[in-house]
Amino acid sequence: MPAVVEPPPAARTAGRGLEHVAGGADRKGRADGGGGRGRVGGGALRGAGPGENIQDKADNTTRFFVLGRKAAGPVGGGKDVTSLLVSLGDEAAAHSGALLKMLMPLAERGVNLSKIESRPSKKRPWDYYFFLDVSGHYEDAAMKAALGELRASCPMVKWLGSYPAAN
């Protein structure tokens, strides 16, 4: 039977609780929300069960991802979200309006940008990666066309996944 670990009081979200247990676990971490038990490697995490208030804010939202080797295809009934990672590379340093140029292929095809976050690339000062959430599925025709144009002007465009939009 796996060891049971009681998370400290500060570990009240799924991520923080799993981080607490994963510190000594192997890289094959698994999370099982059923019955309020999480399993990471060989250990188990005891926490709140479904329907119990584990959030610290009433409007808190946690996303869980299922990772696989093959794409599942559209599953959101036409209401999917796609997450992308994009780098402007030297384009951003060399030209003004590089971010606008990156977003135009999406806008021109009616692909709505719902979230954009920047993170330093750590390659050189003032170089950033952009994480985008956009409406639509990776396999949609408009998305494929926009990403094709994006790949022509950006040194890195990575598809992180497509999933059903939250209600």
N, C-alpha and C positions, 0 to 999 in steps of 0.2 A: 504494500500500500504506500502511495507517495506521501511525503511529509506534508503537513498542513501548516501554512504560514499565515499568521494573523497580521494584516497590514497595519502599519501605524496609523493613528488618527488623521494625519495629514494626507494619507493616500486615499482620497475619496472619489477619484475619477478612475475610469478603467485604465487609462494610460499610466498614471502614476502608480496605481496598484500593481500593474503588470511589470513596470520598471523595477519596483521594489523586489519582486520575486525573481525577475529575470537576471538580476545581478549575479546569481550563482548558477543559473541554468545554462543549458547548451543552446546552440543557435537554432534549434528546431522548436521555437516557441509556438504554443498553440493556445488559443483562448476559447473557452466554452462558456457562453453566458447562461446556459440552462441551469436553473436551480441556484443561481448565484455563485457558482463555483467556476474559477478559472484555472486552467492548467498551463503551466509554462515549463517545458522540459519535463523533469521528473517531479516537480513540486506542484502543489495545489494552492490556490488562493481562495480563502474564504471571504466572502463579502456579502453585500446586499443582493437579494434575489430580485427577479423581475417585478417591476411595479413599486419597488422600494425607493425612497428618495436618496440617491447617491450624489446628486449634483449639488454644487454650492451656489448656483444661481438658477432661478426658476426657468429662464429661457435658454439654459445650457443645452447644447447639442453635441453628441459624440458620434463620429463616423467610424464604422468598422469596415474593413476591406477584406475581400477574399481574393487571394492571389493565386493565379494558376499559370500554367505554361501555354494554354491555348485560350484565345479570346472566346467569350461566350456569345457574342453578338448582342444586338439591341434587346434589352429586357425591360425597358421603361415604358413600353407602350407609346412610343413617340415623344416621351418626356424624359430624355436622358441628359446627363451632364458629362462633359469630357474634361479631364484634367491634363494639362500640358506643362512641360518645362521648356522654356525658350531662352536662348542666349543671343544677344545682339552682337557679341564679339567686338571686333575692331570698328564695326559700323557705328556703334554708339559714340565712340570717342572721335570718329572722323567727321560725322555729319550731325547737324541739328535736325530734330524731328525723327530720329531713328525709332523711338518708341511708337510714334504715330504711324510710321511706315510699317512697323511690325503688326499693328492692330488693323490696318486698312483691309487686308485680304479677308479678315473675318467679317468686318462691318459691311463690306461690299456684297457679301453673300448672305447677309441676314443672320449671321452667327452671333448671338448676343454674348457679350462678356459679362459674367456675373461676379467675378472676383479676380483681382490681380494682386500679387504680393511680390516684392523684390527681396532678394537675399544676396549679400556680397559673394562673388565667385571665389574669392581668396586667391585668384590668379594674379591680379594686379589691382592697384587702387582704382576705384570708381568703375569697376567692371561688375555687372550684376547678372544673376539668373532671375528669370521671371516665372512664377508659378501662376498659371491661368486656369480658371474654371469657365467653360463656355457652354452654351446651350447646344444640344444635339449630340449624336453618337459619332464615334470615330469612323464608322462605315457609311454615314450619310454622304450623299453626293456633294452637297455644299461644303461639308467639313473636309472631304478629301481634296476638293479644289483649293480651298483656303490653305490647307496645310501644304499642298504642293507648291503654291506661291510663296508661302512662308519659308519653306526649306530652300528655295532659290535665293533668298536674301539673308537668312540667318544661319550661322554655322552650326547651331544645335537646336533641333526641335524634337522633343521626346514625348511620346504619348504615354501618360502615366496610367490611364484607364478611363473607361466610360461606365456609367452606372446610372440607375434610375434617380431622377431628381426627387428631393424631399417634397412631401406634400405641403 
